Amino acid sequence: MIQGRDIIFISSIDWDDQWQAPQELALRLSRAGNRTLYIENTGIRAPDLRDLKRVKRRLRHWGGELSEKGVRTINPGLWVHAPLVLPPFGSFLGRRLNRHLFLPLIRNTARRLGMRDPVIWTFLPTDTTVSLLDLLSSPRVRVVYYCAGDFTQLTTRVRQVERSEAELLKRSDVVFTICEELAAHCRRWNDNVFVFPYGVNLNAFPLESREQTQGLHPRPETFSWAAQSNGGGRNGHKVIGYVGGLHRHVTVEMLVEMARRRPEWSWVFVGAREGPLKDLAELPNVYLVGQRPHHDLARYISTFDVCIVPYRRNAYTETVVPSKINEYLAMGKPVVTTDLPPVCDFNEKHQVLITVEGRPESFLRAIEQALSQGEDETLVARRRAVARQADWGSRLEAMADLIVGGRVVEALRGDDGSHPGVREQVEKHLVNR
């Protein structure tokens, strides 16, 4: 594990957003004895009306940080910085303002914290990131790029993203990706690429009996959907649940249709509302809970009979591995998900999911199949065992070994520059150990 280092995260999400890998990794590394600066999302595109709430929050945090060396202290050794920067891929003037006015403020924040020769761990492949690397660069700086998606699908500035990502990959000491397709893309510019899908905090998603869960958390039956019954029992009434943002990659129209066809089931959605949901919200058997703290998600999932991932199939989700899948599995829950390619690859290996095309009738049949499995103890234990392979503790240790170990692939090459099969063996050992 990395210890005693200064680490700067260039994150793709803000600290207060739905908890994902950037916050988890920053928190774990700070607890391991590293001084960690978490730079909130500097963007992949220009903001619009849907980002108004986030922009207001950014300005509020930025103003509040002025009296605290430009940061918020989360824990001893972990600071969050809300940078004031112009969007990436802007005009010539905008880029100059970023390079010479706004980005130096981030560098100065790191200096005030006494950070020297940091590990720079970025989730963003933008020109803003590359310019920030220029400002923070030193002979002992190590650069880590964690590629978690195809960012060309999230902006109209496709060629600019391609150029800046290529530059970032060339400058990175180690590259992590969440799936093999992204790894193949990154290997065009860097040999030191390893596949690490997002992990899961097993302690936050315990596998326990219903009685034990009720003792650890507020009683699930206090939720109105869990209190319902059909004929005095739960045989007719079922709870179908989803944890995550209700964004444009979620097939909302399919959810509306399924909820209408199964009015006796409760449909529970725990996560931020990121799009128009009027038709879904109006249904009496639908519960839009909103975003909840990450540490609180387990008590919601404990009430679900089946967990779902109703994503669209599109160019962006072709490389998406939803982290919620391992959170569901960690609690032993049956999972029905759209047949995204990386998810199908995952299931081909583990055989613990039900993957299905994104049509209401197909999805409903899959949910009914999952319900028919009941609470089979063997299946529950198998799901937990699969999630255990993605434990963030062991996964981060493997990633840290690669970061501090340098360009390990170079040491494994033959004289002709080739290393047939070696990378795959290293990945398999590190990811699954």
Kinemage of the C-alpha trace (Angstrom):
@kinemage 1
@onewidth
@group {chain A} dominant
@subgroup {mainchain}
@vectorlist {calphas} color= white
{ca met a 1} P 0.000 0.000 0.000
{ca ile a 2} L 1.144 3.570 -0.648
{ca gln a 3} L 2.053 5.339 2.589
{ca gly a 4} L 3.573 8.684 3.496
{ca arg a 5} L 2.986 10.258 0.081
{ca asp a 6} L 1.246 13.392 -1.111
{ca ile a 7} L -1.596 12.477 -3.473
{ca ile a 8} L -3.700 14.805 -5.621
{ca phe a 9} L -6.934 13.485 -7.094
{ca ile a 10} L -8.318 15.232 -10.179
{ca ser a 11} L -11.845 13.887 -9.876
{ca ser a 12} L -14.692 13.581 -12.345
{ca ile a 13} L -17.278 14.142 -9.599
{ca asp a 14} L -17.695 16.481 -6.644
{ca trp a 15} L -17.130 15.188 -3.126
{ca asp a 16} L -20.815 15.529 -2.178
{ca asp a 17} L -22.053 13.719 -5.293
{ca gln a 18} L -23.192 10.109 -5.214
{ca trp a 19} L -20.351 8.122 -3.657
{ca gln a 20} L -18.170 6.440 -6.253
{ca ala a 21} L -14.591 5.297 -6.786
{ca pro a 22} L -12.903 8.739 -6.600
{ca gln a 23} L -14.180 9.465 -3.072
{ca glu a 24} L -13.622 5.882 -1.921
{ca leu a 25} L -10.024 5.798 -3.114
{ca ala a 26} L -9.194 9.238 -1.726
{ca leu a 27} L -10.628 8.338 1.671
{ca arg a 28} L -8.820 4.994 1.841
{ca leu a 29} L -5.473 6.459 0.792
{ca ser a 30} L -5.741 9.248 3.355
{ca arg a 31} L -6.505 6.711 6.076
{ca ala a 32} L -3.434 4.735 4.988
{ca gly a 33} L -1.259 7.691 5.969
{ca asn a 34} L -1.147 9.766 2.786
{ca arg a 35} L -1.802 13.505 2.619
{ca thr a 36} L -4.586 13.661 0.043
{ca leu a 37} L -6.020 16.628 -1.860
{ca tyr a 38} L -9.274 15.936 -3.702
{ca ile a 39} L -9.928 18.395 -6.540
{ca glu a 40} L -13.588 18.445 -7.435
{ca asn a 41} L -14.871 18.032 -10.983
{ca thr a 42} L -13.418 20.537 -13.464
{ca gly a 43} L -15.805 19.260 -16.141
{ca ile a 44} L -15.825 17.595 -19.538
{ca arg a 45} L -18.128 20.138 -21.189
{ca ala a 46} L -19.561 23.596 -20.687
{ca pro a 47} L -22.273 23.692 -17.977
{ca asp a 48} L -25.926 24.227 -18.884
{ca leu a 49} L -29.201 24.640 -16.989
{ca arg a 50} L -29.118 21.077 -15.642
{ca asp a 51} L -25.836 21.949 -13.901
{ca leu a 52} L -27.194 25.068 -12.163
{ca lys a 53} L -27.468 23.398 -8.764
{ca arg a 54} L -23.920 22.061 -8.989
{ca val a 55} L -22.552 25.459 -10.071
{ca lys a 56} L -24.243 27.168 -7.121
{ca arg a 57} L -22.813 24.563 -4.765
{ca arg a 58} L -19.352 25.019 -6.270
{ca leu a 59} L -19.461 28.793 -5.732
{ca arg a 60} L -20.687 28.309 -2.157
{ca his a 61} L -17.903 25.862 -1.366
{ca trp a 62} L -15.290 28.011 -3.081
{ca gly a 63} L -16.357 31.003 -1.019
{ca gly a 64} L -16.307 28.992 2.187
{ca glu a 65} L -12.791 27.730 1.478
{ca leu a 66} L -11.289 31.219 1.256
{ca ser a 67} L -10.735 31.318 5.012
{ca glu a 68} L -9.333 27.759 5.192
{ca lys a 69} L -6.336 27.761 2.830
{ca gly a 70} L -8.700 27.153 -0.071
{ca val a 71} L -9.861 23.719 1.142
{ca arg a 72} L -12.445 21.879 3.204
{ca thr a 73} L -11.023 19.425 5.710
{ca ile a 74} L -12.849 16.076 5.564
{ca asn a 75} L -10.530 14.094 7.836
{ca pro a 76} L -7.005 14.674 9.096
{ca gly a 77} L -4.895 14.422 5.942
{ca leu a 78} L -7.824 14.657 3.513
{ca trp a 79} L -8.784 17.981 1.965
{ca val a 80} L -11.322 18.887 -0.721
{ca his a 81} L -10.778 21.814 -3.061
{ca ala a 82} L -13.600 23.340 -5.145
{ca pro a 83} L -11.671 24.909 -8.050
{ca leu a 84} L -12.873 27.973 -9.888
{ca val a 85} L -11.984 27.265 -13.516
{ca leu a 86} L -13.406 27.811 -16.985
{ca pro a 87} L -14.824 24.759 -18.828
{ca pro a 88} L -12.366 22.614 -20.816
{ca phe a 89} L -11.873 22.876 -24.568
{ca gly a 90} L -12.865 26.527 -24.586
{ca ser a 91} L -11.688 29.479 -26.648
{ca phe a 92} L -8.050 30.520 -26.949
{ca leu a 93} L -8.666 33.237 -24.369
{ca gly a 94} L -10.446 30.829 -22.019
{ca arg a 95} L -7.588 28.333 -22.157
{ca arg a 96} L -5.044 31.077 -21.452
{ca leu a 97} L -7.081 32.280 -18.476
{ca asn a 98} L -7.169 28.742 -17.105
{ca arg a 99} L -3.428 28.171 -17.592
{ca his a 100} L -2.253 31.509 -16.249
{ca leu a 101} L -4.924 32.549 -13.719
{ca phe a 102} L -7.259 29.816 -12.471
{ca leu a 103} L -5.145 26.640 -12.539
{ca pro a 104} L -2.236 28.289 -10.670
{ca leu a 105} L -4.706 28.761 -7.806
{ca ile a 106} L -4.955 24.959 -7.550
{ca arg a 107} L -1.158 24.646 -7.584
{ca asn a 108} L -0.928 27.287 -4.866
{ca thr a 109} L -3.467 25.400 -2.768
{ca ala a 110} L -1.306 22.273 -2.950
{ca arg a 111} L 1.763 24.292 -1.998
{ca arg a 112} L 0.034 25.848 1.002
{ca leu a 113} L -0.674 22.328 2.195
{ca gly a 114} L 3.028 21.574 1.858
{ca met a 115} L 2.569 19.056 -0.942
{ca arg a 116} L 5.689 18.149 -2.910
{ca asp a 117} L 6.284 15.613 -5.705
{ca pro a 118} L 2.753 14.174 -5.450
{ca val a 119} L 1.137 11.186 -7.033
{ca ile a 120} L -1.374 12.815 -9.399
{ca trp a 121} L -4.358 10.525 -9.900
{ca thr a 122} L -6.787 11.791 -12.527
{ca phe a 123} L -10.173 10.594 -13.727
{ca leu a 124} L -10.469 13.332 -16.392
{ca pro a 125} L -8.697 13.336 -19.790
{ca thr a 126} L -9.223 17.032 -20.557
{ca asp a 127} L -6.954 19.885 -21.614
{ca thr a 128} L -7.557 21.294 -18.123
{ca thr a 129} L -5.980 18.180 -16.633
{ca val a 130} L -3.000 18.300 -19.003
{ca ser a 131} L -2.400 21.976 -18.182
{ca leu a 132} L -2.588 21.190 -14.464
{ca leu a 133} L -0.002 18.437 -14.921
{ca asp a 134} L 2.314 21.035 -16.470
{ca leu a 135} L 1.984 23.197 -13.359
{ca leu a 136} L 2.463 20.346 -10.868
{ca ser a 137} L 5.156 18.474 -12.750
{ca ser a 138} L 8.491 17.548 -11.192
{ca pro a 139} L 10.976 14.689 -11.754
{ca arg a 140} L 9.476 12.648 -8.902
{ca val a 141} L 5.798 13.199 -9.730
{ca arg a 142} L 3.931 10.056 -10.742
{ca val a 143} L 0.850 10.314 -12.947
{ca val a 144} L -2.019 7.817 -12.758
{ca tyr a 145} L -4.973 7.902 -15.166
{ca tyr a 146} L -8.085 5.906 -14.227
{ca cys a 147} L -10.146 5.666 -17.420
{ca ala a 148} L -13.721 4.932 -16.412
{ca gly a 149} L -15.574 5.651 -19.647
{ca asp a 150} L -15.535 6.819 -23.227
{ca phe a 151} L -15.496 10.575 -22.681
{ca thr a 152} L -15.991 11.323 -26.372
{ca gln a 153} L -19.622 10.322 -25.792
{ca leu a 154} L -20.111 13.041 -23.166
{ca thr a 155} L -19.125 16.119 -25.178
{ca thr a 156} L -19.411 17.670 -28.624
{ca arg a 157} L -15.652 18.441 -28.569
{ca val a 158} L -14.730 14.937 -29.666
{ca arg a 159} L -11.432 15.685 -31.406
{ca gln a 160} L -10.248 17.870 -28.536
{ca val a 161} L -10.968 15.072 -26.049
{ca glu a 162} L -9.136 12.578 -28.243
{ca arg a 163} L -6.067 14.821 -28.418
{ca ser a 164} L -5.946 15.625 -24.712
{ca glu a 165} L -6.529 12.007 -23.690
{ca ala a 166} L -3.737 10.839 -26.005
{ca glu a 167} L -1.401 13.392 -24.399
{ca leu a 168} L -2.455 12.316 -20.910
{ca leu a 169} L -1.903 8.636 -21.735
{ca lys a 170} L 1.589 9.331 -23.054
{ca arg a 171} L 2.463 11.148 -19.838
{ca ser a 172} L 0.933 8.609 -17.432
{ca asp a 173} L 3.147 6.217 -15.480
{ca val a 174} L 0.264 3.815 -14.876
{ca val a 175} L -3.188 3.580 -16.496
{ca phe a 176} L -6.178 1.790 -15.001
{ca thr a 177} L -9.423 1.106 -16.862
{ca ile a 178} L -12.724 -0.454 -15.851
{ca cys a 179} L -13.047 -2.840 -18.808
{ca glu a 180} L -10.975 -4.506 -21.491
{ca glu a 181} L -12.413 -2.417 -24.322
{ca leu a 182} L -11.165 0.785 -22.685
{ca ala a 183} L -7.837 -0.915 -21.953
{ca ala a 184} L -7.382 -1.768 -25.624
{ca his a 185} L -8.083 1.856 -26.480
{ca cys a 186} L -5.558 3.162 -23.929
{ca arg a 187} L -2.832 0.744 -25.028
{ca arg a 188} L -2.516 2.649 -28.289
{ca trp a 189} L -0.494 5.234 -26.324
{ca asn a 190} L 0.689 3.453 -23.172
{ca asp a 191} L 1.867 -0.086 -22.419
{ca asn a 192} L 1.323 0.138 -18.668
{ca val a 193} L -2.462 -0.417 -18.745
{ca phe a 194} L -4.334 -2.636 -16.283
{ca val a 195} L -8.023 -3.506 -15.950
{ca phe a 196} L -9.541 -2.730 -12.557
{ca pro a 197} L -13.355 -2.462 -12.550
{ca tyr a 198} L -14.722 -0.332 -9.723
{ca gly a 199} L -14.750 -2.181 -6.417
{ca val a 200} L -17.070 -2.387 -3.433
{ca asn a 201} L -16.750 -1.585 0.263
{ca leu a 202} L -17.858 -4.873 1.790
{ca asn a 203} L -18.221 -3.333 5.241
{ca ala a 204} L -20.744 -0.817 3.904
{ca phe a 205} L -22.823 -3.586 2.284
{ca pro a 206} L -22.925 -6.435 4.815
{ca leu a 207} L -24.384 -9.855 4.157
{ca glu a 208} L -26.651 -10.454 7.118
{ca ser a 209} L -29.992 -11.978 7.893
{ca arg a 210} L -33.047 -9.778 7.968
{ca glu a 211} L -33.073 -9.898 11.758
{ca gln a 212} L -29.410 -8.842 12.028
{ca thr a 213} L -29.900 -6.005 9.559
{ca gln a 214} L -32.812 -4.693 11.581
{ca gly a 215} L -30.574 -4.625 14.633
{ca leu a 216} L -27.811 -2.664 12.906
{ca his a 217} L -29.919 -0.118 11.025
{ca pro a 218} L -33.288 1.579 11.462
{ca arg a 219} L -35.893 -1.080 10.872
{ca pro a 220} L -36.567 -1.642 7.143
{ca glu a 221} L -40.282 -1.963 7.935
{ca thr a 222} L -40.361 1.780 8.669
{ca phe a 223} L -40.231 2.292 4.901
{ca ser a 224} L -43.760 2.506 3.556
{ca trp a 225} L -43.087 0.114 0.660
{ca ala a 226} L -41.662 -2.532 3.021
{ca ala a 227} L -44.666 -2.264 5.343
{ca gln a 228} L -47.096 -3.261 2.606
{ca ser a 229} L -48.404 -6.794 2.336
{ca asn a 230} L -50.767 -8.830 0.242
{ca gly a 231} L -53.088 -11.074 2.126
{ca gly a 232} L -51.136 -10.735 5.352
{ca gly a 233} L -47.754 -11.679 3.840
{ca arg a 234} L -45.084 -10.644 1.387
{ca asn a 235} L -45.772 -13.372 -1.182
{ca gly a 236} L -47.783 -11.143 -3.530
{ca his a 237} L -46.139 -7.837 -2.758
{ca lys a 238} L -42.550 -7.505 -3.944
{ca val a 239} L -40.065 -4.663 -3.863
{ca ile a 240} L -38.022 -3.972 -6.983
{ca gly a 241} L -35.211 -1.541 -6.273
{ca tyr a 242} L -32.586 0.577 -7.982
{ca val a 243} L -29.744 2.566 -6.416
{ca gly a 244} L -28.135 5.319 -8.482
{ca gly a 245} L -28.854 8.483 -10.380
{ca leu a 246} L -31.914 8.629 -12.614
{ca his a 247} L -30.006 10.110 -15.539
{ca arg a 248} L -30.247 9.981 -19.320
{ca his a 249} L -28.666 6.532 -19.467
{ca val a 250} L -31.544 5.010 -17.455
{ca thr a 251} L -34.471 3.716 -19.526
{ca val a 252} L -37.158 5.669 -17.671
{ca glu a 253} L -39.906 4.897 -20.194
{ca met a 254} L -39.342 1.169 -19.634
{ca leu a 255} L -39.581 1.672 -15.874
{ca val a 256} L -42.895 3.492 -16.277
{ca glu a 257} L -44.307 0.690 -18.404
{ca met a 258} L -43.150 -2.048 -16.013
{ca ala a 259} L -44.548 -0.261 -12.957
{ca arg a 260} L -47.902 0.042 -14.721
{ca arg a 261} L -47.937 -3.639 -15.637
{ca arg a 262} L -47.073 -4.728 -12.083
{ca pro a 263} L -49.091 -2.410 -9.816
{ca glu a 264} L -48.884 -4.946 -6.966
{ca trp a 265} L -45.097 -4.451 -6.779
{ca ser a 266} L -43.360 -1.488 -5.219
{ca trp a 267} L -40.712 0.171 -7.396
{ca val a 268} L -38.110 2.015 -5.307
{ca phe a 269} L -35.461 4.361 -6.723
{ca val a 270} L -32.732 5.644 -4.424
{ca gly a 271} L -30.663 8.330 -6.133
{ca ala a 272} L -30.562 11.816 -7.554
{ca arg a 273} L -33.165 12.934 -10.075
{ca glu a 274} L -31.261 14.039 -13.157
{ca gly a 275} L -33.987 14.278 -15.774
{ca pro a 276} L -37.761 14.580 -16.357
{ca leu a 277} L -39.552 11.941 -14.274
{ca lys a 278} L -43.139 13.172 -14.226
{ca asp a 279} L -44.700 9.970 -15.627
{ca leu a 280} L -42.732 7.810 -13.198
{ca ala a 281} L -43.357 9.998 -10.167
{ca glu a 282} L -47.134 9.993 -10.702
{ca leu a 283} L -47.495 6.233 -10.314
{ca pro a 284} L -48.810 5.198 -6.875
{ca asn a 285} L -46.516 2.162 -6.595
{ca val a 286} L -43.331 4.147 -7.367
{ca tyr a 287} L -41.131 5.659 -4.649
{ca leu a 288} L -38.540 8.257 -5.669
{ca val a 289} L -36.416 8.458 -2.547
{ca gly a 290} L -33.752 10.840 -3.832
{ca gln a 291} L -30.036 10.725 -3.109
{ca arg a 292} L -29.022 9.224 0.217
{ca pro a 293} L -25.636 8.976 1.976
{ca his a 294} L -23.545 6.058 0.809
{ca his a 295} L -23.350 4.588 4.315
{ca asp a 296} L -27.160 4.475 4.396
{ca leu a 297} L -27.736 2.560 1.148
{ca ala a 298} L -27.527 -0.904 2.712
{ca arg a 299} L -30.716 -0.471 4.711
{ca tyr a 300} L -32.593 0.455 1.523
{ca ile a 301} L -31.147 -2.460 -0.455
{ca ser a 302} L -32.055 -4.801 2.415
{ca thr a 303} L -35.740 -4.175 1.613
{ca phe a 304} L -35.380 -5.075 -2.093
{ca asp a 305} L -36.498 -8.459 -3.357
{ca val a 306} L -34.784 -7.862 -6.700
{ca cys a 307} L -32.203 -5.214 -7.613
{ca ile a 308} L -32.121 -3.795 -11.126
{ca val a 309} L -29.780 -1.919 -13.479
{ca pro a 310} L -32.105 -0.608 -16.249
{ca tyr a 311} L -29.498 1.146 -18.402
{ca arg a 312} L -29.858 1.990 -22.065
{ca arg a 313} L -27.636 0.352 -24.633
{ca asn a 314} L -25.738 3.191 -26.272
{ca ala a 315} L -22.211 4.169 -27.252
{ca tyr a 316} L -21.386 5.387 -23.742
{ca thr a 317} L -22.770 2.419 -21.785
{ca glu a 318} L -20.932 0.014 -24.109
{ca thr a 319} L -17.958 0.553 -21.772
{ca val a 320} L -19.818 0.993 -18.458
{ca val a 321} L -19.457 -1.400 -15.527
{ca pro a 322} L -21.996 -0.173 -12.922
{ca ser a 323} L -20.448 -0.300 -9.447
{ca lys a 324} L -23.914 -0.840 -7.976
{ca ile a 325} L -23.839 -4.427 -9.259
{ca asn a 326} L -21.204 -5.458 -6.718
{ca glu a 327} L -23.034 -3.530 -3.991
{ca tyr a 328} L -26.184 -5.523 -4.734
{ca leu a 329} L -24.250 -8.794 -4.867
{ca ala a 330} L -22.424 -8.039 -1.630
{ca met a 331} L -25.797 -8.110 0.125
{ca gly a 332} L -26.721 -11.370 -1.587
{ca lys a 333} L -29.486 -9.866 -3.699
{ca pro a 334} L -30.604 -11.185 -7.108
{ca val a 335} L -29.731 -8.729 -9.880
{ca val a 336} L -31.433 -8.100 -13.230
{ca thr a 337} L -29.530 -5.839 -15.593
{ca thr a 338} L -29.573 -4.657 -19.159
{ca asp a 339} L -27.196 -6.705 -21.314
{ca leu a 340} L -24.374 -4.166 -21.490
{ca pro a 341} L -21.267 -5.759 -23.069
{ca pro a 342} L -18.936 -5.391 -20.030
{ca val a 343} L -21.692 -6.687 -17.750
{ca cys a 344} L -22.194 -9.704 -20.006
{ca asp a 345} L -18.438 -10.326 -19.911
{ca phe a 346} L -18.592 -10.175 -16.108
{ca asn a 347} L -21.530 -12.579 -16.015
{ca glu a 348} L -19.942 -15.000 -18.443
{ca lys a 349} L -17.223 -15.480 -15.855
{ca his a 350} L -19.338 -15.464 -12.674
{ca gln a 351} L -22.886 -16.511 -13.693
{ca val a 352} L -24.576 -14.571 -10.891
{ca leu a 353} L -26.662 -12.019 -12.840
{ca ile a 354} L -29.677 -12.156 -15.108
{ca thr a 355} L -28.861 -10.086 -18.190
{ca val a 356} L -31.623 -9.119 -20.570
{ca glu a 357} L -32.450 -6.769 -23.410
{ca gly a 358} L -33.993 -3.466 -22.406
{ca arg a 359} L -37.659 -4.128 -23.243
{ca pro a 360} L -40.445 -4.123 -20.617
{ca glu a 361} L -41.712 -7.651 -21.307
{ca ser a 362} L -38.201 -9.138 -21.299
{ca phe a 363} L -37.169 -7.270 -18.171
{ca leu a 364} L -40.330 -8.296 -16.316
{ca arg a 365} L -39.794 -11.953 -17.192
{ca ala a 366} L -36.249 -11.677 -15.883
{ca ile a 367} L -37.446 -10.109 -12.621
{ca glu a 368} L -39.983 -12.907 -12.184
{ca gln a 369} L -37.203 -15.429 -12.788
{ca ala a 370} L -35.129 -13.717 -10.098
{ca leu a 371} L -38.072 -13.743 -7.691
{ca ser a 372} L -38.527 -17.482 -8.255
{ca gln a 373} L -35.033 -18.060 -6.855
{ca gly a 374} L -36.288 -16.949 -3.451
{ca glu a 375} L -33.660 -16.557 -0.738
{ca asp a 376} L -31.643 -19.622 -1.648
{ca glu a 377} L -28.702 -19.636 0.784
{ca thr a 378} L -26.331 -21.147 -1.756
{ca leu a 379} L -27.089 -18.402 -4.285
{ca val a 380} L -26.812 -15.710 -1.636
{ca ala a 381} L -23.395 -16.976 -0.548
{ca arg a 382} L -22.234 -17.227 -4.153
{ca arg a 383} L -23.201 -13.616 -4.862
{ca arg a 384} L -21.321 -12.455 -1.791
{ca ala a 385} L -18.271 -14.465 -2.837
{ca val a 386} L -18.237 -12.802 -6.257
{ca ala a 387} L -18.510 -9.341 -4.674
{ca arg a 388} L -15.644 -10.220 -2.309
{ca gln a 389} L -13.329 -10.493 -5.324
{ca ala a 390} L -13.999 -6.792 -5.949
{ca asp a 391} L -13.283 -5.676 -2.385
{ca trp a 392} L -11.761 -2.193 -2.509
{ca gly a 393} L -9.217 -3.105 0.148
{ca ser a 394} L -7.420 -5.790 -1.871
{ca arg a 395} L -8.086 -4.014 -5.164
{ca leu a 396} L -6.455 -0.788 -3.987
{ca glu a 397} L -3.446 -2.681 -2.633
{ca ala a 398} L -2.902 -4.200 -6.075
{ca met a 399} L -3.248 -0.813 -7.757
{ca ala a 400} L -0.877 0.784 -5.250
{ca asp a 401} L 1.737 -1.891 -5.939
{ca leu a 402} L 1.660 -0.916 -9.599
{ca ile a 403} L 1.898 2.799 -8.844
{ca val a 404} L 4.898 2.602 -6.523
{ca gly a 405} L 6.494 -0.204 -8.531
{ca gly a 406} L 6.971 1.933 -11.611
{ca arg a 407} L 6.584 0.741 -15.149
{ca val a 408} L 6.405 -2.930 -14.263
{ca val a 409} L 5.513 -4.005 -17.783
{ca glu a 410} L 8.827 -2.686 -19.107
{ca ala a 411} L 10.668 -5.020 -16.745
{ca leu a 412} L 8.659 -7.960 -18.103
{ca arg a 413} L 9.279 -7.292 -21.794
{ca gly a 414} L 11.517 -9.363 -23.985
{ca asp a 415} L 14.330 -7.861 -26.003
{ca asp a 416} L 12.016 -7.384 -28.970
{ca gly a 417} L 9.638 -5.230 -26.928
{ca ser a 418} L 6.926 -7.861 -26.773
{ca his a 419} L 5.404 -9.457 -23.705
{ca pro a 420} L 2.895 -12.048 -24.967
{ca gly a 421} L 0.456 -13.105 -22.288
{ca val a 422} L 2.331 -11.396 -19.460
{ca arg a 423} L -0.004 -8.439 -19.086
{ca glu a 424} L -3.044 -10.686 -18.889
{ca gln a 425} L -1.390 -12.833 -16.215
{ca val a 426} L -0.434 -9.763 -14.162
{ca glu a 427} L -3.950 -8.335 -14.443
{ca lys a 428} L -5.599 -11.583 -13.447
{ca his a 429} L -3.313 -12.042 -10.452
{ca leu a 430} L -3.615 -8.481 -9.202
{ca val a 431} L -7.328 -7.999 -9.731
{ca asn a 432} L -8.424 -11.306 -8.244
{ca arg a 433} L -5.918 -11.844 -5.440
